């Protein structure tokens, strides 16, 4: 397998801390709740905001709105290299009662990943979806795949840049402005794709015209928010009020 570039390694390591670790922690705790088990630690801490949320509250919300329905059920996540010529990470996420309760990390060095990479390199999302659906059933990982989620590693780079430029999220208003610009760029570059066209992605694409219009506002606002006097006040305020705890 072709080794990752230094840039890809750095982005992947950051994405592991910012996305994978908090998400897997949430999934594992939701699994315990669904089985009626007692939690040793009830707090869920998302990476980007310094807040601790009672995971039982999160579970109830996700179950009420059936969060997995936004991606048609079980989700097969694929992370591609910058050139989109190989799979560098993959995971099969299984749902129960509308809540994701299991995440199985897959080996991207196996033959299935080479085939999926070939299909996605020519943007054959349907072919990739059909292939992994058959592969999941054949390997008895699950009874169905609701959708595949395909992300270029640069998807995480766009979010990482917004986080770093906002002083690691400590300037929250600035992070929000930069995050909107990052989402706009991700849509334009097609660094995030789903097949079939799930409700979550429809919502993201619908937001694009608004994000495009907001870009005329977010740029000058970002300049103001990043100015040293304003930034110092916002960072100090953030340090004063966080971390917060939200419980039921």
Residue pairs with C-beta under 8 A, 6 or more apart in sequence:
1 86
1 108
1 109
2 86
4 12
4 81
4 88
5 82
7 82
7 157
8 81
8 82
8 88
8 153
11 153
11 154
11 156
11 157
11 160
12 79
12 88
12 89
12 153
12 156
14 156
14 160
15 79
15 153
15 156
15 160
17 47
18 47
18 48
18 156
18 159
18 160
18 163
19 47
19 156
21 47
22 44
22 45
22 46
22 47
23 103
24 103
25 44
25 45
26 44
26 55
26 58
27 93
27 100
27 101
27 102
27 103
29 39
29 41
29 44
29 55
29 59
30 55
30 58
30 59
30 62
30 99
30 100
30 101
31 101
31 102
32 38
32 39
33 39
33 55
33 56
33 59
34 59
34 96
34 97
34 99
34 101
39 55
39 56
42 54
42 55
42 56
42 247
43 52
43 53
43 54
43 55
43 245
44 52
44 53
44 54
44 55
44 58
45 51
45 52
45 53
45 243
46 53
48 163
48 169
48 175
49 169
49 172
49 242
50 169
50 238
50 242
50 243
50 244
51 242
51 243
51 244
51 245
51 246
52 243
52 244
52 245
52 246
53 245
53 246
54 246
54 247
54 248
56 248
57 246
57 247
57 248
59 99
60 248
62 98
62 99
62 100
63 97
63 98
63 99
65 98
66 97
66 98
66 99
67 98
67 99
67 100
68 74
68 75
68 95
68 98
68 99
68 100
68 146
69 98
69 199
70 198
70 199
70 200
70 203
71 146
71 147
71 149
71 194
71 198
71 199
71 200
72 146
72 147
72 196
72 198
73 95
73 144
73 145
73 146
73 147
74 92
74 93
74 94
74 95
74 136
74 142
74 144
74 145
74 146
75 92
75 93
75 95
75 100
75 145
75 146
75 147
75 148
75 149
76 90
76 91
76 92
76 93
76 129
76 132
76 133
76 136
76 145
76 147
76 148
76 149
77 90
77 91
77 92
77 93
77 148
77 149
77 151
78 87
78 89
78 90
78 116
78 120
78 128
78 132
78 148
78 149
78 150
78 151
79 87
79 88
79 89
79 90
79 151
79 152
79 153
80 86
80 87
80 88
80 117
80 120
80 150
80 151
80 152
80 153
81 87
81 88
81 152
81 153
82 152
82 153
82 154
84 117
84 120
84 121
84 152
85 117
85 121
86 108
86 113
86 114
86 117
87 108
87 113
87 114
87 116
87 117
88 108
88 153
89 105
89 108
90 105
90 106
90 108
90 113
91 103
91 104
91 105
91 106
92 103
92 104
92 106
92 136
92 141
92 142
92 145
93 100
93 102
93 103
93 104
94 100
94 101
94 102
94 103
94 104
94 142
95 101
95 146
96 102
104 141
106 112
106 113
107 113
112 131
112 132
112 135
115 131
116 128
116 131
116 132
119 125
119 127
119 128
119 131
120 128
120 150
125 148
125 150
125 193
125 195
126 195
128 148
128 150
128 195
129 145
129 147
129 148
129 195
129 196
132 145
132 148
133 144
133 145
136 142
136 144
136 145
137 143
137 144
146 198
147 194
147 195
147 196
147 198
148 194
148 195
149 192
149 193
149 194
150 192
150 193
150 194
150 195
151 191
151 192
151 193
152 189
152 190
152 191
152 192
154 189
154 191
155 186
155 191
155 192
158 182
158 185
158 186
158 191
159 179
159 182
161 178
161 182
162 175
162 178
162 179
162 181
162 182
163 169
163 175
165 174
165 178
165 226
166 172
166 174
166 175
166 178
167 174
167 231
167 235
169 175
170 234
170 235
170 238
170 239
171 225
171 226
171 231
171 234
171 235
171 238
172 234
172 238
173 225
173 234
174 222
174 225
174 226
174 231
174 234
177 218
177 221
177 222
177 225
178 218
178 222
180 211
180 214
180 215
180 218
181 211
181 215
181 218
181 219
181 222
183 204
183 207
183 211
184 208
184 211
184 212
184 215
185 191
186 192
187 204
187 205
187 208
187 211
192 201
192 204
193 201
194 200
194 201
224 230
225 231
225 234
